[in-house]
Amino acid sequence: MTNKIDFDEMGKTIFSYVLNLYCPDDEFPYPLQRGLKGSVLGSVFASYIAFMLGRVNDLPGKDRLCQSLLALRDPKTGLFSDPGILGEDFMKPQEHSSLYVALQITSFAHACLHCLGVKFDSRVHWIAPLLEPNALEEWLDKLNWSNPWLVSNMDMFLGNFLIEWQRADPGNQKILTALDRYFKWHDKNQVPETGYWGDQEDFLSAMAGAYHIILHYDFCGKKLQYIDEMIDSTLSLAWKDGLYVYGGGGGSCEDMDAIDLLIRLSKVSDHGQKEVKSILNCGAVMIHLGQGEDGGFAWRLTPGPGKIPAILGLGDNRINALKGLAFQFIYKMRYRSHYNSIHYYSSLRVYPFKINESDMWSTWFRALSMALVARRYPDLFSTACHWRFFSWPGLGYDPF
């Protein structure tokens, strides 16, 4: 039985969500979530959604966004800043840092400018010292790999910048050598038993960390080690509802990381194919059922009993999915904060969002997750998905 998801119609409701959050008087015209001011992060994520849906030309304020964003680039370092962030105002200062945010904003700004079709100098000169002998390896070694989910983001940003510079200057031998060293470090430090990197105590964190890293292996066509082990590890993390957070409802990052990881690995290995396809089908349906009435998606999804008919169409997975729905309800009653709390993007106090309400980041990531499954397994869906993926390195890169 195929899933009755009309991606064209869903795309219209998603874009309506974006349009309804437009703030015409703000320098950056889109907020992270309804009720907040327009911001850098909210606006770049809005551009990602518009690009995915092929609606960039219909995005109000895009020219102003381009101008405002380009003004944030430091010509000396190539790094972008966010004027809304004042100092080191973090909820978790022991984890995040100003450097983390600078690398993240720069990577996100690059993707936004690509989405909007802007030509710009994509070289990030901040990486120049890391091109020297042993410097790149020492930088990676010093990252706190007891938290692979966190530090793999910085790892990914570095990889993004290396690849973008190489694309801008293909004959630059220093960059080519640094990229080779980058992959050799990861080959050396991968954990054979799981296929992940870093500390394995928090397995979900290790999975998310691995996802950030394999994107560059895929982009550069590098051979990846321990693929079957990585598939088994990732499948073991799926919860009863087909998503990847204990207690149900998933998380926009956790779910996307696991889904995209399995999509990319399933292209190069037949290991566990039946289970991979089944769990991805279940996850895509549960995400679809979690779309809000406003057209957007929340970080945490809470499909209600009215969604049971769609779950019954899941075939072999319907029993587990129904159990997952029941456990979601029980868990929500016992641990209300699991579904109703406020999170802070990258622990930044200026970016609070309610995890049970639609936000720009979750809307992009959750829609993208469904699109990945639909492109990988079109036979599971009643209509084709023509949404677009990125052609540049990093999150959202086209695996097909």
C-alpha positions as semicolon CSV with decimal commas, in nm:
position;residue;x (nm);y (nm);z (nm)
1;M;0,000;0,000;0,000
2;T;0,140;0,342;-0,097
3;N;0,133;0,645;0,127
4;K;-0,117;0,906;0,008
5;I;0,102;1,212;0,040
6;D;0,054;1,485;-0,220
7;F;0,391;1,658;-0,214
8;D;0,276;1,940;-0,444
9;E;-0,011;2,030;-0,213
10;M;0,204;1,990;0,097
11;G;0,461;2,221;-0,058
12;K;0,195;2,490;-0,096
13;T;0,097;2,466;0,271
14;I;0,461;2,475;0,380
15;F;0,530;2,785;0,172
16;S;0,218;2,950;0,313
17;Y;0,363;2,893;0,658
18;V;0,678;3,080;0,551
19;L;0,483;3,368;0,394
20;N;0,268;3,410;0,703
21;L;0,579;3,473;0,914
22;Y;0,715;3,749;0,687
23;C;0,819;4,060;0,882
24;P;0,838;4,340;0,620
25;D;0,982;4,598;0,859
26;D;1,269;4,386;0,995
27;E;1,618;4,392;0,844
28;F;1,611;4,013;0,834
29;P;1,254;3,944;0,727
30;Y;1,178;3,601;0,876
31;P;1,176;3,486;1,241
32;L;1,276;3,147;1,371
33;Q;0,922;3,102;1,506
34;R;0,595;3,294;1,514
35;G;0,599;3,570;1,776
36;L;0,974;3,638;1,743
37;K;1,148;3,916;1,552
38;G;1,296;3,861;1,209
39;S;1,646;3,718;1,245
40;V;1,947;3,587;1,056
41;L;1,871;3,222;1,134
42;G;1,499;3,249;1,067
43;S;1,566;3,418;0,734
44;V;1,831;3,179;0,606
45;F;1,609;2,883;0,694
46;A;1,320;3,048;0,507
47;S;1,545;3,068;0,200
48;Y;1,626;2,696;0,230
49;I;1,255;2,612;0,230
50;A;1,189;2,838;-0,068
51;F;1,477;2,677;-0,260
52;M;1,358;2,326;-0,176
53;L;1,010;2,406;-0,306
54;G;1,132;2,595;-0,615
55;R;0,978;2,919;-0,483
56;V;1,280;3,146;-0,437
57;N;1,144;3,406;-0,679
58;D;0,825;3,418;-0,474
59;L;1,002;3,484;-0,144
60;P;0,926;3,839;-0,021
61;G;1,226;4,033;0,105
62;K;1,486;3,813;-0,063
63;D;1,682;4,106;-0,212
64;R;1,695;4,280;0,125
65;L;1,806;3,953;0,284
66;C;2,093;3,921;0,034
67;Q;2,217;4,274;0,099
68;S;2,187;4,244;0,477
69;L;2,361;3,908;0,480
70;L;2,655;4,013;0,260
71;A;2,713;4,310;0,493
72;L;2,786;4,065;0,776
73;R;3,091;3,913;0,607
74;D;3,434;4,002;0,742
75;P;3,657;4,038;0,431
76;K;3,969;3,942;0,628
77;T;3,850;3,612;0,771
78;G;3,557;3,537;0,542
79;L;3,345;3,469;0,851
80;F;2,990;3,601;0,891
81;S;2,846;3,738;1,214
82;D;2,494;3,768;1,355
83;P;2,412;4,119;1,485
84;G;2,144;3,974;1,711
85;I;2,398;3,780;1,917
86;L;2,556;3,987;2,193
87;G;2,876;3,833;2,329
88;E;2,876;3,481;2,469
89;D;2,513;3,474;2,577
90;F;2,470;3,096;2,587
91;M;2,243;2,874;2,792
92;K;2,524;2,615;2,785
93;P;2,852;2,811;2,777
94;Q;3,043;2,495;2,864
95;E;2,943;2,352;2,524
96;H;2,893;2,630;2,272
97;S;3,130;2,917;2,196
98;S;3,163;3,228;1,983
99;L;3,381;3,033;1,739
100;Y;3,115;2,764;1,705
101;V;2,851;3,026;1,626
102;A;3,076;3,211;1,379
103;L;3,147;2,891;1,185
104;Q;2,780;2,795;1,193
105;I;2,650;3,136;1,081
106;T;2,909;3,140;0,801
107;S;2,812;2,796;0,678
108;F;2,441;2,879;0,694
109;A;2,495;3,216;0,522
110;H;2,684;3,047;0,237
111;A;2,395;2,805;0,183
112;C;2,144;3,091;0,188
113;L;2,336;3,292;-0,071
114;H;2,364;2,985;-0,292
115;C;1,988;2,932;-0,257
116;L;1,922;3,290;-0,363
117;G;2,159;3,265;-0,661
118;V;2,408;3,522;-0,531
119;K;2,768;3,512;-0,650
120;F;3,010;3,582;-0,365
121;D;3,360;3,501;-0,244
122;S;3,306;3,165;-0,075
123;R;3,664;3,133;0,052
124;V;3,684;3,138;0,431
125;H;4,034;3,262;0,516
126;W;3,988;3,156;0,878
127;I;4,101;2,808;0,769
128;A;4,437;2,933;0,635
129;P;4,641;2,846;0,950
130;L;4,491;2,495;0,945
131;L;4,644;2,432;0,603
132;E;4,992;2,416;0,756
133;P;5,148;2,073;0,830
134;N;4,974;1,892;1,121
135;A;4,761;2,197;1,210
136;L;4,435;2,054;1,076
137;E;4,489;1,724;1,255
138;E;4,575;1,900;1,581
139;W;4,260;2,114;1,556
140;L;4,043;1,806;1,506
141;D;4,221;1,623;1,790
142;K;4,149;1,907;2,031
143;L;3,774;1,902;1,973
144;N;3,582;1,753;2,265
145;W;3,490;1,417;2,113
146;S;3,311;1,312;2,432
147;N;3,024;1,508;2,270
148;P;3,042;1,399;1,904
149;W;2,707;1,553;1,810
150;L;2,827;1,898;1,912
151;V;3,185;1,898;1,784
152;S;3,105;1,717;1,459
153;N;2,922;2,034;1,359
154;M;3,250;2,227;1,382
155;D;3,415;1,940;1,196
156;M;3,147;1,965;0,926
157;F;3,185;2,343;0,897
158;L;3,559;2,301;0,844
159;G;3,490;2,040;0,575
160;N;3,239;2,274;0,410
161;F;3,495;2,553;0,391
162;L;3,770;2,326;0,254
163;I;3,543;2,191;-0,019
164;E;3,404;2,534;-0,111
165;W;3,756;2,677;-0,143
166;Q;3,859;2,380;-0,356
167;R;3,561;2,442;-0,584
168;A;3,648;2,811;-0,612
169;D;4,017;2,740;-0,674
170;P;4,051;2,383;-0,811
171;G;4,426;2,406;-0,867
172;N;4,515;2,511;-0,511
173;Q;4,749;2,235;-0,395
174;K;4,738;2,340;-0,030
175;I;4,362;2,298;-0,023
176;L;4,377;1,964;-0,205
177;T;4,638;1,838;0,040
178;A;4,435;1,960;0,337
179;L;4,125;1,781;0,210
180;D;4,324;1,459;0,176
181;R;4,451;1,501;0,532
182;Y;4,095;1,571;0,649
183;F;3,968;1,238;0,520
184;K;4,275;1,046;0,641
185;W;4,215;1,176;0,994
186;H;3,856;1,053;0,983
187;D;3,954;0,715;0,838
188;K;4,201;0,674;1,123
189;N;3,962;0,779;1,399
190;Q;3,645;0,595;1,295
191;V;3,523;0,334;1,547
192;P;3,514;-0,005;1,368
193;E;3,247;-0,161;1,591
194;T;2,985;0,108;1,525
195;G;3,109;0,306;1,224
196;Y;3,074;0,626;1,425
197;W;3,331;0,873;1,561
198;G;3,412;0,995;1,910
199;D;3,278;0,873;2,242
200;Q;3,016;0,598;2,203
201;E;2,854;0,625;2,545
202;D;2,572;0,848;2,415
203;F;2,486;0,648;2,105
204;L;2,239;0,904;1,971
205;S;2,505;1,174;1,994
206;A;2,752;0,947;1,813
207;M;2,500;0,882;1,535
208;A;2,431;1,252;1,482
209;G;2,804;1,314;1,479
210;A;2,860;1,049;1,213
211;Y;2,591;1,203;0,994
212;H;2,768;1,540;0,985
213;I;3,089;1,368;0,877
214;I;2,965;1,129;0,607
215;L;2,811;1,418;0,413
216;H;3,161;1,508;0,296
217;Y;3,250;1,150;0,209
218;D;2,941;1,146;-0,011
219;F;3,011;1,485;-0,168
220;C;3,372;1,401;-0,252
221;G;3,305;1,041;-0,354
222;K;3,536;0,905;-0,085
223;K;3,516;0,540;0,017
224;L;3,353;0,504;0,357
225;Q;3,454;0,234;0,604
226;Y;3,230;0,020;0,830
227;I;2,910;0,093;0,639
228;D;2,720;-0,215;0,755
229;E;2,813;-0,147;1,116
230;M;2,685;0,208;1,079
231;I;2,355;0,084;0,936
232;D;2,307;-0,158;1,227
233;S;2,399;0,111;1,479
234;T;2,151;0,359;1,334
235;L;1,866;0,110;1,307
236;S;1,914;0,022;1,673
237;L;1,826;0,382;1,767
238;A;1,480;0,385;1,608
239;W;1,208;0,423;1,869
240;K;0,864;0,263;1,858
241;D;0,717;0,541;1,646
242;G;0,984;0,512;1,375
243;L;1,155;0,830;1,492
244;Y;1,476;0,869;1,691
245;V;1,404;1,016;2,034
246;Y;1,323;0,804;2,337
247;G;0,970;0,882;2,451
248;G;0,843;0,946;2,100
249;G;0,775;1,245;1,881
250;G;1,129;1,253;1,753
251;G;1,339;1,566;1,713
252;S;1,393;1,752;1,387
253;C;1,772;1,710;1,404
254;E;1,778;1,356;1,545
255;D;1,529;1,230;1,286
256;M;1,688;1,403;0,988
257;D;2,034;1,283;1,086
258;A;1,927;0,920;1,115
259;I;1,705;0,924;0,807
260;D;1,961;1,089;0,579
261;L;2,235;0,867;0,718
262;L;2,036;0,553;0,631
263;I;1,941;0,694;0,289
264;R;2,305;0,754;0,193
265;L;2,431;0,426;0,334
266;S;2,154;0,226;0,167
267;K;2,276;0,351;-0,170
268;V;2,612;0,178;-0,129
269;S;2,518;-0,130;0,074
270;D;2,239;-0,388;0,056
271;H;2,285;-0,465;0,425
272;G;1,952;-0,462;0,611
273;Q;1,772;-0,318;0,308
274;K;1,429;-0,450;0,403
275;E;1,449;-0,312;0,756
276;V;1,596;0,018;0,636
277;K;1,315;0,070;0,385
278;S;1,050;-0,027;0,640
279;I;1,172;0,205;0,918
280;L;1,222;0,495;0,675
281;N;0,868;0,447;0,548
282;C;0,733;0,455;0,902
283;G;0,937;0,765;0,989
284;A;0,824;0,955;0,680
285;V;0,458;0,882;0,753
286;M;0,488;0,986;1,117
287;I;0,656;1,312;1,016
288;H;0,384;1,382;0,761
289;L;0,117;1,320;1,021
290;G;0,285;1,572;1,248
291;Q;0,246;1,868;1,011
292;G;0,082;2,156;1,195
293;E;-0,238;2,330;1,096
294;D;-0,023;2,633;1,007
295;G;0,160;2,425;0,744
296;G;0,487;2,410;0,937
297;F;0,654;2,144;1,148
298;A;0,765;2,143;1,509
299;W;1,081;2,003;1,664
300;R;0,873;1,748;1,856
301;L;0,580;1,584;1,675
302;T;0,262;1,470;1,846
303;P;0,034;1,290;1,601
304;G;-0,309;1,241;1,760
305;P;-0,562;0,957;1,734
306;G;-0,714;1,110;1,421
307;K;-0,405;0,994;1,232
308;I;-0,464;0,623;1,301
309;P;-0,612;0,548;0,955
310;A;-0,289;0,658;0,785
311;I;-0,084;0,449;1,027
312;L;-0,294;0,142;0,944
313;G;-0,165;0,173;0,589
314;L;0,193;0,111;0,696
315;G;0,172;-0,262;0,635
316;D;0,425;-0,459;0,840
317;N;0,506;-0,149;1,044
318;R;0,152;-0,058;1,146
319;I;0,155;-0,251;1,475
320;N;0,481;-0,094;1,590
321;A;0,361;0,249;1,478
322;L;0,033;0,215;1,669
323;K;0,227;0,103;1,976
324;G;0,453;0,402;1,928
325;L;0,152;0,632;1,917
326;A;0,020;0,484;2,241
327;F;0,358;0,514;2,411
328;Q;0,383;0,874;2,290
329;F;0,058;0,955;2,465
330;I;0,163;0,782;2,789
331;Y;0,504;0,944;2,787
332;K;0,352;1,286;2,720
333;M;0,123;1,249;3,021
334;R;0,411;1,149;3,249
335;Y;0,678;1,382;3,117
336;R;0,505;1,691;2,983
337;S;0,831;1,882;2,938
338;H;0,935;1,623;2,677
339;Y;0,676;1,780;2,447
340;N;0,615;2,127;2,588
341;S;0,952;2,281;2,677
342;I;1,146;2,572;2,529
343;H;1,478;2,505;2,357
344;Y;1,745;2,751;2,246
345;Y;1,901;2,713;1,903
346;S;2,272;2,637;1,959
347;S;2,194;2,732;2,322
348;L;2,171;3,101;2,218
349;R;1,939;3,302;2,443
350;V;1,834;3,519;2,147
351;Y;1,696;3,214;1,967
352;P;1,434;3,050;2,193
353;F;1,169;2,830;2,039
354;K;0,885;2,614;2,166
355;I;0,947;2,256;2,064
356;N;0,578;2,174;2,019
357;E;0,512;2,464;1,777
358;S;0,623;2,505;1,416
359;D;0,959;2,673;1,353
360;M;1,157;2,747;1,037
361;W;1,443;2,507;1,107
362;S;1,220;2,211;1,189
363;T;0,995;2,284;0,891
364;W;1,292;2,265;0,652
365;F;1,452;1,960;0,815
366;R;1,129;1,763;0,848
367;A;1,013;1,835;0,494
368;L;1,360;1,748;0,369
369;S;1,349;1,417;0,558
370;M;1,028;1,317;0,381
371;A;1,165;1,426;0,045
372;L;1,473;1,208;0,094
373;V;1,262;0,899;0,163
374;A;1,031;0,975;-0,131
375;R;1,324;1,011;-0,371
376;R;1,497;0,699;-0,241
377;Y;1,183;0,483;-0,241
378;P;0,929;0,638;-0,483
379;D;0,725;0,316;-0,483
380;L;0,617;0,393;-0,126
381;F;0,427;0,708;-0,228
382;S;0,124;0,778;-0,442
383;T;0,277;1,092;-0,596
384;A;0,631;1,186;-0,695
385;C;0,831;1,437;-0,495
386;H;1,007;1,701;-0,704
387;W;1,151;1,905;-0,420
388;R;1,513;2,013;-0,457
389;F;1,828;1,941;-0,259
390;F;2,149;2,146;-0,240
391;S;2,436;2,104;-0,486
392;W;2,691;2,247;-0,241
393;P;2,854;2,076;0,060
394;G;2,694;2,038;0,402
395;L;2,342;1,988;0,533
396;G;2,085;1,941;0,258
397;Y;2,336;1,813;0,001
398;D;2,171;1,606;-0,274
399;P;2,249;1,234;-0,222
400;F;2,106;1,142;-0,561
